Amino acid sequence: MIHVEGLTIGWGARVLMRDVSFDVARGDVFVVLGGSGCGKSTLLRHLIGLERPMAGRIAIERLGAPRDACVGRGAAPAFGVMFQSGALLGSMTLAENVGLPLRTWTDLPPAAVEAVVRAKLALVGLDGFENHLPNELSGGMKKRAAIARALALDPPLVFLDEPSAGLDPVSAVELDDLLLALNRALGLTLVVVTHELQSIFAIATRCIMLDREAQGIIARGDPRWLRDHGDDPRVRRFFNRQAAPTAPAGA
């Protein structure tokens, strides 16, 4: 679904990641993880085309136009995006937020847009909240609405930036369950940026772990296997919530 080859990311003379390569298979729940400042969200911005790499190649498979979506507007995006904190437009209702991709990329009549919006909000458990503004919702509800907007055009691939960050434990588990249900029921490929260990173990099919000092990937595979059998001490510390050893005083 996604092929990344020899990706180098940075600004000016500063290199954040060097020669990064990985693949995301169709149907995966693929997690990008690592400590703060390692470049997770920066990598995501490159994957979705908001920034250009210094070198390397990113290829995203296009599986055709979304079902019944494109009518005279050209090809719709090959993926949906849930930005960190949801990024809903505060002056718009949930229905208007979710309907924005449909109004932008299709010529569907208003009644059809309304029907799709209601279906997408119902899919994420927000049926009946069409006329609410974002500031009237809880944090978990905002993120669900953002997922509904990402699904508006029926993309086969969705990127999610820190979906469970800032949520209480119950809301975070509910969101993880929703993502798994969407992956299984719709066959969605999900690329999730997160450092929340409970979510990683709950939803990930495979992962890559980034490291700031290594300027790239230091582990890849099933996170449960890496936690229990990984041979890199940085990886074991991350998955087992252990602090790095400190040098003795005076050393």
Number of C-alpha atoms within 10 A of each C-alpha: 16 18 15 17 16 15 20 21 25 17 10 7 6 8 12 20 25 18 15 19 16 16 14 19 15 16 17 21 23 25 30 25 28 25 14 12 12 21 22 24 21 16 22 21 17 15 21 18 11 10 14 17 19 15 15 16 16 20 12 16 13 14 11 12 18 17 9 10 19 17 13 10 11 10 14 20 17 19 21 24 21 24 20 16 18 23 14 22 13 12 11 15 19 28 23 22 24 29 23 17 19 25 14 11 18 20 15 18 10 12 9 12 23 18 11 19 26 21 16 26 25 16 18 21 15 18 13 10 18 19 11 14 19 22 13 12 14 12 19 22 19 21 27 24 31 28 27 29 28 23 26 24 27 23 22 24 27 22 24 24 21 21 27 26 17 12 16 11 11 10 16 19 16 13 21 20 15 18 21 19 15 17 20 14 9 12 15 22 24 29 24 27 24 21 21 16 14 14 20 25 16 14 21 22 18 21 25 18 22 26 22 17 9 12 18 22 21 15 20 19 16 17 26 17 11 17 16 11 11 17 11 11 10 18 23 16 14 18 21 12 10 12 9 10 7 6 7 6 5 4 4
